[in-house]
Amino acid sequence: MDPFIYSFRFCCDPDFNDRRELESLDRYITEACIDDVAVFCNVEELNTGHMTLSEQDRYLQLLEDVERVLRPHGVALSVNHWHSVMHADMGKKMSPELPFRPMVDVEGNAAQLCVCPLDERWQDHLAELYARYATLRPHILWVEDDFRFHNHAPLVWGGCFCKAHMALYSQMAGHPVTREDFIRGVLQPGEPHPYRRIWLDACRRTLVEVAAKLERAVHTVSPETRLGLMSSLPHVHAAEGRDWHGLLRAFAGEKEPPVDRIHLPAYTETVPWQYLLRFNMASMANRALLPPDTLVYPELENYPFSRFSKSLAFTRFQLLSSLPLDPAGMTMDLYDLNGNGIVWEEGYQDMLRQVKPFLNEMKRTGAFGGERMGVRVLLSERSSYTLHTRQGRGMEELYPQETFWAGYLSACGVPFRFQTDIPAGETAAVSGQYLRNLAEEDVRRLFRDNFVLLTGDALETLADMGLGELADLKSLRWMERDGGEYAFEQVVNGMTCCGISQARASAAALGSDAVLAEYGGIAEVYTAFYDSFRRETGPAQVVAAGSRVMVFPFGRLPGAAAMPQMFLNTLRREVLRDILLHKARLAAPVVEGPAYLQPYCTRDEERLYIYLVNAALDPAAGWRLHMEGADWRQASLYFSNGLREEMAVSPGSGAVSFPQTVGPMETVLIVLKKEEE
């Protein structure tokens, strides 16, 4: 296979279009440079409910026919069985042949098709299906992302709260508990109730146990076959206690590295910079939670499957911008799942062929597997255990909000990396209620050993834990976005931003709530809040605690992956960059220049790698990299449009100017070396 593997997810309808589509597949493999074909079984519009063994027989025959097409090309066969628990009822009911126990939601509604994961009959049947697939010795056997407790329409949020589960929860609690009381405890505002841990522990353990059963069934038949999992948004999985390492290791068994298909957050085309924000806040977070040796094949789709949904240019952009995940390749779901098959007129095969050499070259450099540099954005898979809900009205309140800084920093041209342990000697960024995961001595160590960036929510959490003195905080209260107390923030420390003295940035419109804080000690106030009558309200962006803490005062965002539009502007970017370069002394390149030229940085013993992604629709020209203390002397630039350049580097003051232009939705890898090779 190529270094960057194309895994084509292939759908045809047995006995309807399979003969025609097998001929198309034979041609498509060559024209689109396909390395692996994952055949859909019982998929989407062709799904008949939980697959019976007789229904599987038709697909087993199809898989054998596909394998005969692939063999002369040296292309691998994989299997994409489309359902486990089942995504949604979709108007269907359980087959009398497969009368599994239905999932029950938070309101007591029972599903018609979606299954309770505790049902051993379902577990055994699914294991048998996968064992029968394994007789074909496929490369990867995929488990879809319906392998979860949430998102099983028409259920409210999901489950499971059936009688079997309620008996389990009662046993774990040591006394009988009703569904209503249990959910009330899980969502109790303030300090988490013991029922919260019971809920998360039960969900966490169940899926690992089912995964282990599937692994045994498959590897008993075909030890070389890999079991791959499709994953959804990590902050939602947190609300069901997902054990990422335990689950992926259970699927992998002892002989193979784990395999995961990370969700790319744009089934339908969106604005490139908005896509990259979500990519950094969701996909990159998911990657950080997986075992480091996991083989990642992100999911590229253009649902609902045509160029009306997604352009070739945007599809190519997703391929290029996926490289910071250090993927083994890409799974691609490009055509209707109703039996139409490959549509040549869409032209995906030409785009895939043209971009493949660059993707292969990037993988060969090893740039994306090195030590990642940048601000450490702190993240935990266990935050739903510790966070405090405010209203206790819905399971969505269990979603952590810890990925804000990944979106904000990258949009401002600052490299980041997610980190699940406490760093030392770094710049760390904390949002949401992450700090509740730490013991007091660990919180103190975090602030003692690092420069720390805090959002308003993180500052409030610090104060609520009785540790506000770590940020020199004397008092704090929230101001509502439209409450009239603030309309804009203004630079008040003499710094020139946007070429303007006393520059202003709108703060209320398209913004969020903000904290009004009083600091002790010597706090350097960069910006202050003002109301519409030009009266100063109080400090906004501040560096406090002996120049060891920066406060970005906004918070209470509307969602776990939310990024209010007003946060992103030139003034705030310049304030952030000034603080990181002159207060935090960030030891990683920071981009100065056009908006949304976003860096991802890694290094090894000899080289520094900077992968720039232009997520804007304007060409990026006149950009500079600030690299404090850098002693690099030679740069090799690999552009995604096929160009390659060499240039000498003279850091001088710590900033390097680059005369090259990076086109819209294009990328460039910069390899910096200390001496010319």
Sequence and secondary structure as in RCSB ss.txt:
>XXXX:A:sequence
MDPFIYSFRFCCDPDFNDRRELESLDRYITEACIDDVAVFCNVEELNTGHMTLSEQDRYLQLLEDVERVLRPHGV
ALSVNHWHSVMHADMGKKMSPELPFRPMVDVEGNAAQLCVCPLDERWQDHLAELYARYATLRPHILWVEDDFRFH
NHAPLVWGGCFCKAHMALYSQMAGHPVTREDFIRGVLQPGEPHPYRRIWLDACRRTLVEVAAKLERAVHTVSPET
RLGLMSSLPHVHAAEGRDWHGLLRAFAGEKEPPVDRIHLPAYTETVPWQYLLRFNMASMANRALLPPDTLVYPEL
ENYPFSRFSKSLAFTRFQLLSSLPLDPAGMTMDLYDLNGNGIVWEEGYQDMLRQVKPFLNEMKRTGAFGGERMGV
RVLLSERSSYTLHTRQGRGMEELYPQETFWAGYLSACGVPFRFQTDIPAGETAAVSGQYLRNLAEEDVRRLFRDN
FVLLTGDALETLADMGLGELADLKSLRWMERDGGEYAFEQVVNGMTCCGISQARASAAALGSDAVLAEYGGIAEV
YTAFYDSFRRETGPAQVVAAGSRVMVFPFGRLPGAAAMPQMFLNTLRREVLRDILLHKARLAAPVVEGPAYLQPY
CTRDEERLYIYLVNAALDPAAGWRLHMEGADWRQASLYFSNGLREEMAVSPGSGAVSFPQTVGPMETVLIVLKKE
EE
>XXXX:A:secstr
  SSEEEEEE   TTTTHHHHHHHHHHHHHHTT  EEEEEES GGG  SS  HHHHHHHHHHHHHHHHHHGGGT 
EEEEEE  SS S  TT    TTS   EEEBTTS EEEEEE TT HHHHHHHHHHHHHHHTT  SEEEE TT SSB
  TTSSSBB  SHHHHHHHHHHHTS   HHHHHHHHT BBS  HHHHHHHHHHHHHHHHHHHHHHHHHHHH TT 
EEEEE   HHHHHTTT  HHHHHHHHHTTTS  EEE B S SS   HHHHHHHIIIIIHHHHHHS TT EE  EE
E TTTSTTT  HHHHHHHHHHTGGG  SEEEEE S TTTT   GGG HHHHHHHHHHHHHHHHHHTGGGSEEESE
EEE  TTHHHH  BSS   GGGG     HHHHHHHHTT  EEEESS  SSSEEEE TTGGGGS HHHHHHHHHHS
EEEEEHHHHHHHHHTT GGGGTEEEEEEE TTSSS SEEEE SS EETTEET EEE TTTT EEEEEEE S  EE
SEEEE TTS EEEE SEEETTTTEEEE EE  SSTT   GGG SHHHHHHHHHHHHHTS   S EEESSTTEEEE
EEE SSEEEEEEEE SSS B SEEEE TT    EEEEEETTS EEEEE   TTTEEEE   B TT EEEEEEESS
  
